[in-house]
Amino acid sequence: MSSTSQYALILDDHPLVAHGMAEFLRARLPQMDVVVAAGANDLLRWVDTRGTPAIALIDFWLAEGAAVGLIAQVRSHCPGMPIAVISGDDDPAVMDQARQAGAQGFIHKQAAPETFGLAVEALLSGLVWFEPGHPGSQPLRSRDLPVTPAELGLSVRQGQILALVLQGLPNKRIASQLDIAESTVKEHVTGILERLRVRTRVEAITLLRGRRLELP
């Protein structure tokens, strides 16, 4: 294994989220190369061929299921490398499992971009980052403005999907919760992003911060 090199390695179950995080990091840390892995095996191949990254950011929920085993595997390959787990899940057990698997940080997908950037910088500095609470578990703030799907130009179904997107859930889990085909979810997500005039889920989440989506 070669020594730590200045690149960040990202693995997220949804390509839009992964590339959104990559674009943000490239802008915030221009000195660092950012690589997006296509899957768990691809992530391990990057480590084997390029060496230990400066940091790895891994989605907790992957197509194969929870990434606990992968996190532990990466930790054994790269014992000194900071690992940040990304998730839209509000269950405290998810953060606990990530910590026990060897992660030094946990970042919620509804965290503000600035919080995401600070977390990455803290981990790169050798610190740990486990948010004391998740945005989804906090009481609604009185200053959150209610907004309906119709006001956003969305259908009722698109509103249901957007609500789950804002929780950071991947298409597969959204399809399971709504009992619809994953391909249908993908089509709706594309339509939602176009209607909101954003390119990625991260941008959609940022756009709607301070808004409370109310479903009919």
Summary of the structure (lengths in Angstrom):
residues: 216
radius of gyration: 17.2
end to end distance: 54.5
largest distance: 54.9
contacts: 681
relative contact order: 0.14
helix: 48%
strand: 16%
